[in-house]
Amino acid sequence: MGLLLRNLLYGLRGLRKRPGLTAAVLVTLMIGIGATTAIYTVVYASLLAPLPYPHAEQLMIVWSKVSGERNGISAGDYLDWKRQNQSFQQMAAWTGGQFNVSTKDEPQPLPGRRATPGYFTLQGIPLQMGRDFIDEEGIPGKDHVLILTHHLWQRLGADPNIIGKTMQVSSTPYTVVGVLTPGLADRMQFDLVSPLAFTPEQINHDYHWILAMARLKPGVTRAQAQADMDAVTARIAKDFPNSNKGWGASVEPLKNDFLPPDRVRNLWLLLGAVAFLLLITCVNIANLLLAKGASRQREIAIRSSMGATRRQIFTQFLTESFVFALIGGALGVGLAVALLRIILSILPDGILPSEAVFQVDIPVMIVALVSTMLAGILFGSAPAWYAAKTDPADALKEGGRTSTGGSHQRMRRLLIVGEFGLALSLLAGAGLTLHSFWNITHIDLGVRTDHVLTFGLSQRAQRFATPQAMDSYYKQILTNVRSLTGVDSAAAVTGMPLEGTSDGMPLNVIGSSEPSDPALWQSAGFQSISPDYFKTFGITLVHGRELNEQDTDTSMRVCVVNEEFVRTRLKGLDPLRQRLLIQQIIPGSPQLGPWVEWQIVGVFHNVRAGDFRQPFSEVDVPIAQSPAPYMSIGVRTASDPAAMSKTIAAAVHAIDPQLALARIRTMDQVKDESLAEDRFSVVLFASFAAVGLLLAAIGIYGLMAYAVSQRTAELGLRLALGSGKGHIISLIMKEASFLAAIGLALGLAGAAIVGRTMRSTLYGVTSMDATVILVVAALLFLTALIASLIPALRGASIDPMEALRTE
């Protein structure tokens, strides 16, 4: 311990004696550790941290499963599962919803959930005030109660006596019975929750519209629960063969169950990118320390001649590296906190788990400490080893020209080669991501996003006596909006272009060779649209006709399909001669009606939605023939659509003052939000690549500058013997070019590995995209030349007589 303390004190004194080197090393290490810690914090919070629930390992999501794909659950299945299972302590169901909450100013659209009694008790989420829903509130008619998030409670004035008070929700009084504690629930995608009370018509096995969570009994494993649910679903399929034949259940841990695989892969890729950056950082610091170590050979020789062993010298140099690492790591953690704030500020909403808490906590600090120690070993071992093998006799000779100096140079050249290889791999990953994003932004979206304002409307189905009343209600709203000056057209749709259709419905092409069992039929996007939908959103009709005002609830049922549907489902058949068999949706009710035939009357150009990378099959039907209480409205305007938002809202409120407009956005904003996740990845990859490029430039600059300083006498002699300045510049630049070229050649293997790893996340880009590789290789090579030019010019300006006199 005494020796360690002496080495630490000696290392600290050395840092003060070499302020330039100290600053360069600490700043470089701070960047590497800071970026790594920030990204690891995101990955840890999203994928690795335990869920913030009591006994979180017991929490399971139970899905319906058919044809190998998981699905939502029908109310009938949920109730049977809850009664018949032997594996769960509790089971609760929930679904999303939009609540129109009346305020002093105007109705507010608030995201909400409807959940069965015991939903929060099952999860172990405590309430700050009040209570969870009780069993009797799961009965229709007794379900007009609310639980608020702490965040909403504060927005409403933080009334400490709010329990028992009423709020007007969709023109109906609801009583507040609880307020959740701050934290976890505030990060979720809802502001308030009401009971999910099943009406008799909702309790069926046909319509899959809810999700279910369950808590395992103590000692029961997931495998045992899965076997239990397999037996339960088999019994239900036997009792209800028409609706449940081929349906099963999948018991899955709650942790990360809602994260798409591509998103998980992207998080690991980002962590891999900063790992490359940290390696480049270590190589750079090793180069700096090797350069400084060469200038300390006389000091090492004196210490050796006075009795210091090689082990002691090695330990001393490694200790100095650890001093650098500890201080740089501490600075890096501070930088990580700032970087984390920046990352969270540009992180798109809702792409990471609601349970995730992004903070530099103890587990993250442990990883930061381990990374710092490993970095210290990586960049400190080579300088320590070379220092330990210095020959005191050679080092004390006049001029200190030793073979060790030459070996130092060889090691530094190898490190530069490795640094350029790593940099090429990192830049290749960033280049592939950027090229993929460019391809995505140039996909034919199938819609015109200019001059269109969009918003959502939602009403309770119980408000309307008949489906015709629902259709008439939205017709009035559209008529009022269309009458405004500056409005070219307006349309309603149950989904939203670029975001996805509202439903996926299994269907059969009548007369085709598809399976007779509806459970095996392929699904297609299914949505209801109003006349002028194509005009409003700029969608191109390629064959047949559009849906119009003549397509009413009393006329023949008709539909239009997209080109992808024609390609994948009709396979060469004339689409206008085909009829589809689709189960009827009962408007506003989670219940399916009879199977109905729909005549295809038109084909439209593919409209992208959700993941722009893949087109999907879509079927659109007239609102009059399949109305819904929830609609999205698009309004095409002659001028700036955002400037007309208040005027359009007033036109809607003239029909219904209590109707709230949700998520008022232009279509350009919808497009930007759809690309937000890809844009986030591009920004981070590009940032890390830029830092890697800068470190590579600094590394080769340092090597060339040191080489010129060591070859002062040689270069002076060349100049004295008649070599021109151009020859000296060329000599130095050739060495830099040679090292860079070798590094780039070796980096191709790393780029290939990176490309193969990223292949599933890219669009229109191969794993070894020639354009990307050539561009990033040229950029790196040009960077090497520019970084070497200053040392080369300095070498060419040496005064021959002064250099020879010094020697």
N, C-alpha and C positions, 0 to 999 in steps of 0.2 A: 504493500500500500504506500510505503514511503517512496519507493521508486516511481510508482504511478503518479503520486502527487508532484514529485520533482519534474517528471516529464510533462505533466499538465501545466505547471507554472512556466517551464521553459518554452512550451508551445505557445502559451499566451504572450510571453515576452517576444517570441518570434513574430506573432501576428502584429504587434505594435511596431516592430522594426521594419516590417515590409507592408506598409499600408496599401500600396497599389495592388500587390498580389492578393492581400487579404480582402480588399473590396471586390476584386474581380471574382474570386472564388466564392465569397459569400453571396454576392448578387446572383451568380450563376446557379448556385445550389438552392438559393431561396426560390428561384423560378421553378426549378425542377421539382423540389419537394412541395412547393405551394400548389402547383398544378395537379400533381399526383394526389395530394391530400384532398383537394377540393372535389375532384372527380370521384375518388374513392368514397368520400362522404355521400355523394349522390347515389352511388352503386350500393353502398352498405345500407343506407336508409331505405332504398327501394327494394332490394333483393335479399339482403342478408339479415337485417335487424329483426329481432323477434317482434311479433305483432303486439301492440299495446293493450292487450286484453288479458284478463285473468285466465290462466290455463289455455293460452291461445292455441296450443297444439291440439286441443279437443274440438276446435271450431272447423266445421266442414261445410262446403257448398254442395248441395245435392241437385244434380241436373237431370232432366229427362234426356234420354239418348236414343237416337234412331239412325240406322244405317251408318253407325260409327261416328256420328256427329252429335254433339251435345246441343240441347235446346232448352227453352223455357218449360215451365210446368203448367199443367192445367189445374184448375182449382179442385176438381174431383180427385186427380192423382195426389195432390198435396194432402188433402184430408184423409185419404186412404193410407198414404205413407205414414202420416202422423199417428193414426190409430194402430196400424199393423206392425210397425217396426219394433224391434227388441233391442236396438243398439244405441238409441239417442236418449239423453236426458230430456232435451227440449228440441222443438223444431218450430221455426217461424218463417213466414213468407212475406215478401214485399214486392212492390212495383213502383215505378216512377210516376210522376204527375206534375202538372202545372196548376198552381193555385192563384186565383185572382183575388188579391187581398185589398179591401177598400181602405183608403187612407183619407186624410183631410184634403189632399190635393187631387189626386186621381188614382184609379186602380193601379196596383203594382203587380206585375207578374212575378211570382216567386217559385223557384224550383222546390219541389217537395217529394215526399214519399208517402205511400200508404202501406202500413205494416200491421201484421196481426198482433194482438196483445201478447206481451212478453218479449217483443223484439229486442228492446234494449236490455232487459234483464238477462236474456240468453247471452248477449255479447258481454255483459258485465260493464256497460257504459253507465256511470252514475248520473243522477240528476241533481242539479244544484237546488232546485225547488220543485215541489210537487211530486208526482209519481209517474210510473209507467202505465200504459193502458191496462185495464182490467178485462177479464173475460167477457163480461156483459157488454162492453163497448165494441166487441167484435160482432154484434148483432145489428143488422140494418135498422136504421131509425134511432139507435142509441150511439151511433158512431160520430156524432158531431162534436168531437173534442180534438184538441191539438196539443202537441208537444213542440216547443220552439227550441231552436239552437240558441246558445248563449249569444252568438253574434247577432242574430235577428232580434233577440230581446233587447240588446243594447241599442240597435238601430231604432227600435220602437220607443226608446226613452228610458229603458232600464227600470221600469216600474217594479218596486219590490213587492207590491201587492197584486201582481198580474194574475196569480192563480185564482181561478174562478171567474175571471172577467171574460167577456165575449169579444170575438173579432168577426167581422163580416168577410166570409170567404165565398166567392162566387155567389154573392147575394144571399148567402145563408149564414145564420149566426152559429159560430163554433165557440165552445168554452175551452179556455186554456187550462190544462191540468198539470203541465210540467214544463220546466226549463232545464235543458241539459247543461252539464258543466262545460266550462271553456276548454278548448284544445281539440281533441280528436274529432268530435262531431262538427266543429266549425270548419274543418278542412274537407268535409265530405260535400257531395254535390246536391245538398238540399238545405233548405232554411227552416222547414217545418214538416211535421209528420202528423197524419191523421190515421185512424184505424182502418185496416183493410177488412171490411165486412162483406162476406159473400152473400149475394142474393140467391134465391133458389135457382133462377135461370143461369147464374154464373157457375153453379156447381155442376160442371160437366167434364168429360174426359177429352173433349175435342180441341178446345182452344187453349194454346200454350202461351201464357202471358205473364206469369209471375216467376219469381226466383225464390229459392228456399235455402235457409241456413239451418244447421243443426249442431248440437253439442254432444259429443260422444259421452257415453257413460264411463265412469272410471274403470280402467282396466281393459276397455274395449278398443281394439285396434281398427285402423281404417280398413284393413283387409276383411276383418270380421263384419264390419258394417256394410261393406260392399256385398259380401255373400248374403247377408240378411236382406239387403235391398233387392238383390237379384231374385230372391225367393218371393218377396213382396210384389215386385212388378210382374213376375210370372203368374201369380194368382190373379192380379188385376187384369192382365191380358186374357186370361181364361174367362174371367167374368164379363169383360167388355171387349170382345174380339174385334168388333167393328172399328173401335177407336184406338185400341191399345195393342193390337197385334204388331209385333216387331219393335215395340217400345220397351226400353229398359231404363236404368238409372245409373248415374256415375257419381260416386262419392269422392270428392276432391278436397284437399286442404284449402282453407280460405287464403292462406298466404300466397300472394302473386297469382291467384286464380283468374283474375280479370286482366292481367297484363298480356298483350299479344306477344307471341314468340319473337317477332321481328324487333319489337321494342326492347325486350330483354337482351337480344343479341346486340342491338345498338349500344346499350349501356356497357356491355362487356367490351365492345370494340373501342368505345371511348376510353375505357380504363387501359386497354392495350395501347392506345395511342399515347397516353401520358407515360406509360411504362417505357415506350421507345424514347420519349422526350427525356425521361430521367436517365436512361442509359447514355444518351447523347451528352447530357449534363455531366455525368461521371467521367466520360471519355475526355471532355473538354477540361475538366478540373485536373485529371491525371496529367494531361499535356502541360498545363500551367505548372503543376508541381514538379514534373520532370525537368522542365526548363529551369526552374528555380533551384532544383536539386543539383543540377550540373554546375551551377555557380557556387554551390556550397561544398564542392569536393575538398577544397583546402581545409575548411572547417572540420569536415568529417575525418580527413587524414590526421589532423592534429589531435582530435579526440581519440582516434584509434591508436596513435603513437603513445598517448598518455594512459592506455590501458582499457579503453572501451571495447567491448566485444561486438562482433557483428550482430548478435542477438539484441544487445542493448541499443545499437544504432537503429536496427530495424524497428524495435519497439518505440524508440523515440520518434521516428518519422511517422509511424502508424498512429501514435498518440496525437501528434500534431494534426494528422488528417481527421482524427476523431474530434478534436477541438473545432476544426473547421466545420465538421458535420453537425456537431451539436448546436453551434451558434447559427449556422445556415439553416438547420432544421427548425430551430425556434423561430427564426425570421420567416421560414417557409410556412409554418403553421399560421402565423399572423397574416401572411399573404393569402393563405387558403381561405381564411374567414372572409377577406375582402372579395376574393374570386367567387366564393360560394354565393355571396349576395348578388354579384353580377349575373352568375348563372341562373339563379332563381328569378331574377328580374326579367330574363329573356326566355325562361322556361314556359312553354305553352301550358295553359290550364288543362288539368284533367288527364295528362298523359302518364303521370306516375301515381302510385297508390296513395289514397287519402290518408292511410295510416302512417305514411313516411314522415319522419321528423328530421329535417335537414339541419344538423348542427355538428360541430366538431366536438364530439363527446369522448368519453374514455376509450371505447373500442377503436374509434378513429385515431385518437392520439397514440394508442399502442401501435397501430399500423404505421403511423407517421414516424414513430420512434424506430421501429424495425427498419423501415425504408431508409431512414437517416443513417442507421448503423451499417446497413448493407452498402449504402452509397459510400460511406467512409471507408469501408473495406475495399470496395471496387476501385475508387480513385486513389486510395492511399497505398495499396499493396505494391504497385509497380515502382513508385518513387522510393518507398522504403526498401524494397529489395535491391534496387540499383545503388542506393546509398550504402547499404550493408556490404556490398561486394566491391566497394571502392578500394583500390590498392594504395595504401598511404604513401609508399615510396614514389609511385608514379605521380600521384596528386601533388606532392611537394616539390616536384621538379619545376624549373623555371617555365612559366607559360602554362603549366597545368594541362598540357595536351596529352590526354590519356585515351586508352582504348575504351575506357568507360564512357568518355564523352561521345565516342562514335556509337557505342551501344545505346546510349541515351537517344541519339538521333534516330537510330533504327527503330527503337520502341515508339518514339513519337510519330514516326512516319506510319508505323502499323496502326497506331491509334487514330491517326487522321483518316487512313483508309477505312477503318471500321466506322468512324464517325460519319463519313460520307455514305457508307452503305446503309447505316441506320437512318440517316436523313433521307435517303432516296426512298426507303420503305415507308417512312412517315409521310413524305410528300406524295408518294404514289397513292396512299390511302386517302389523303385529302383531295388529290386530283380526281380519283375515281368518284368520291362523294360529290364533288363539285360538278363533274361531268354528268353524273346521274341526276342531280338536281336540275341542271340546265335542261336535260332531256324531259324531265317531268314538267317543268314550267312551259315547255313548248309542245306538250301533248294537245291534240285537238280535244278540247273539253266538251264540245258539242253545244255550248251555250255562249251567248254574248253577255259579258259581265258588266258592260258599261251602262250607265244611266238606269239602273234597276235598284229599287229599294225593297227590302224584304223584312218581314216580321211574322211572328207566330200568333195565332189566336186559338184559344181553347175554351170550350164550354162543356158543362155537364150534360151528358146525353139525356138525363132525366128532365131537362128543361123543355125538351121538344116532345110533343105528343106523337108525332109520326116522322118517319124519314123524310117525307116531303117537306115538313116544316123546317127541318135542318137544312135542306137544300135551299129553300126559299130564304132563310135567314142569311146565308152567305151570299146569295144572289143580290140581296138588298145592299149588303156591305160593298160588294164589287161595283154595283151600279152607282152608289154614292161616290166611291173613289174615282171611278171613270169620269164622272161629271166635273171633276176639278180641272181648272185651267192648268195646262202644263203636263197633264197626264195623258200619255198616248194609249196605254192599255193597262189592264190589271187582270190577274188570274189567281186562282187558288189551287193548291196541291197538298196532298196529305204528307208528302215528303218535302225535300228541298234539293234542287239540282246542286251537285258537287258535295252534298252531305249524305245522300242515301235515300232510298225509298222507305216508306213507313213500314212496310210489311214484306215478308217473304212467303209466298204461297205456293204449295205444291199444286201442280197442274198437269193435265194430260192433253196432248194433241189428239183430237178425236180421229180415229182411223189409223193411228200410228202403232208401232210395235212395242210401245212402252209397257212396263209391267201392269197387270190388272189391279194389283194391290196399291191403293192410294198412298200407303205408308212408304212405298218405294219410289214414288214419283219425285222427280227433280223439282226444286223450287225455283221461282223467278221473282224478281222484284215486282211488287204489285202496289199501285197507287191510283188514287182518284184525282182527276184533273178537271178544271173548268174550261169552257171555251176560251180562246185567246191565250192559253197556256204556252203554245209554241211561239206565238207572236211576242208575248211578253218577255220570254227568256231567250228568244232568238234561236230556237231549235228548228232544224231543217227537216221538212217532210220529204222523204225520198221516193215514196210510192203510195198510191191510194189517196185517202183524204184524211183531214183532221177530224177530231170530235167537235161537235157544234151544238147549238141550241136545240136542234131537232132530236138530239139523242136524249130522250126523257125517260122517266121511270115506266112509261107505258109503251115505249117503242122497243124494237128488237135490241137485245143487249149486244153492244159492240165494244171493241177495244182496238188499240194501236200497239204495236210491238216495235222494239228497236232492232237494228241490224244484227246485233250480237245474238238476239233470240232467233232470228231467221237463220243465222249461220250455224248455231249449235243445236237448235231444236227442230227446225224444219228441213234442213239439209237438202236444199234444192227444190223443195216443193213451192208452188205458187202461194205466197202468204195470204193473198186476198181470197183464196178458196178454202182456207183452213178455219176450223173452229176449235176453241179451247174449252176444256171442262175444268172449271174452277169452283171451289166451294164458296158459297155466298157468305159474305160477312154481314152480320146483323149490326147496323149502325150504332156506334157508341156502346156496344155490349161485348164483353169477352165471351162470345158464343158464336159458333158457326151455324149457318143454315144449310139448306140442301145444296147439292152440286148443280151448277148452272152452266149452260153453254154460252160462250161469247164468240161472236163472229169478228174475225180480224178484218178491219177496213183500211188500215194504213200502216206504213213502216216509217219510222223516223231514225234520224242519225243518232248514233250512240251518245249518251250523255254520261260523262264520268261522275263518279261519286265515291266518297270515302277514300279508299286507296286508288289514286289515279292510275296506278300501274296496270290494273287489269279491268277491261270492260266487263260488264255483267248483263245478263238477260233481264229485260224489263217489259212489263205489261202495264199499260195505262188504260183506265176505264173512265167513263163520264161520272162526275160527282152526282148527277141526278140519278144514276143507276146504282151508285154505291157511296152514299154520303157518309160523313164522319163528323164528330163534334170538334175535332182538333184539325186545324188547317194552317198552312203557311201561305202567306200572301206575297205576291211579287207585283210591283208597280213600276212600269217603264215610264220614264219622264223625259221631257224635252230638254231640261236643264239639270243642274246638280241635284241628284235624288235626295241626298242627305239634307239639303236646304228645305225640302218639302215635307220632312218627317212630321212636323207639328201640324201642318195643314192636313196631311193624310190621317193623322191620329184624330183630329177633330171630325173628319168625315166619318170615321169608324164610330166615334163616340156619339155622333148624331143618331146612329141606329141603336147603339147600346152603350149608355154612359158607364156601365159597370164592367165593360170588357177591357181587359188590359192587353196592351201590345207587348209581346215578349221578343227580346233580342232583335231590336231594330238595327239592321245593318244594310249596307249596300252589297251588291253581289261581288264587287271587287274585294270588299272586306271578307266575305264568305270564302272567296278563293284564297286570300292571304291566310286566313285561319286554317284552311284545309292543308296548306303547305307549311304551316308553322313548325311541325315536328321535323320535317326534312330540312327546313331552313336552320333550325336550332343545331342539328347535327353538322351541317355545313360550316356554321360559324365556329363551333368548337374545334372541328378537325382542322379548319383553315388556320385558326389561331395557334394551335399546337404546331402545325407545320411551319408557320411563319417563325415561331420561336426556334424550332429546330434548324431552319435555314440560317437564322441569325447566328446560332451557336456554331454551326458548321463553318460559317464565314469567319467568325472570331477564331476558331480553332486553326484554320489554315493560315490566317493572318499571323497568329502567334508563332506558328511553326516557321513560316518563312522569315519573319522578323528576327527570330532567334538564330536561324540558319545564317542570315546575313551578318548578324553581330559576331557569330563564331568564325565566319569566313572572311572577316575584314582584311586580314593580311593577304589571303589568297586573291581576293578580288582586287585589292590594291596592286598586287604584283601583276595580275592580268592587264590592268589598266596601264601600268608602267611599261609593260612589254608591247603595248600598241593595240590592245583590244578596245573596240569602241563601246560607248555606253549602250548602244542597241544590242550588242552581243551579250553584255552583262545582264540586261533586262531579259533577253531571250533565255539565257541560261537559267535564271531563277524561275521564270514563268514556265519553262519546260518541266522543271521538277514539280512545281505545283500542279501543272496539267496532268503529269504522269500519275501522281498520287490520287488526284481527283478521279481520273479515268479508271484506275484500278478499283477505287472505292465504289464508283458507279456500277462497274461490271459485277462486283460482288453483291451490290445492293439489288440487282435484278432478281436474285433468288428470294430475297426478303420481300420484294415487291410482289413476286408471284404468290408467295404464301399469304400476304396481306390481301391480295385480290381474290384468292380462292375463299378466304375466310369471310370476306365482305360480299361475296357473289349474290347471296340471297337478298341482300338489302339494296342492290343496285338496279337501276332501270336503264335498259338500252346500252349497257356497258359490259364488256367482257372482263374477265378477271385480269387479263394482261392487255388492256386497251392500249394499242400502239401509240395513239395520239397522246394519251395522258403520260405514258412512260417517256416518250420523246420530249414532251414539253417540260416535265419536271426534271429530267436528266439534263436538258439544255439549261434550265434555270440554275440548277446546282453547279454545273460546270462554269457557267458565266459568273456565278457568285464566287467560285474559287479563283477565277482569273482576276476579278475586280479586287478581291481581298488580298491577292498576291502582288498586285500592281504597286502598291505603296512601298512594301519592302524592296521590290525590284528597283524602283526609282531611287530609293535610298541607297541601295548597293551600287547603282550606277553613278551616284554623285560622290562616292568616296574619294578623298584626296590621296592619291597613291603615295606621296612622300610622307604624309602624316601617318598613314597606315603602316608603312614599312618602318618608320622611326619608332612607333609604339611597340611593334613586334621586336 
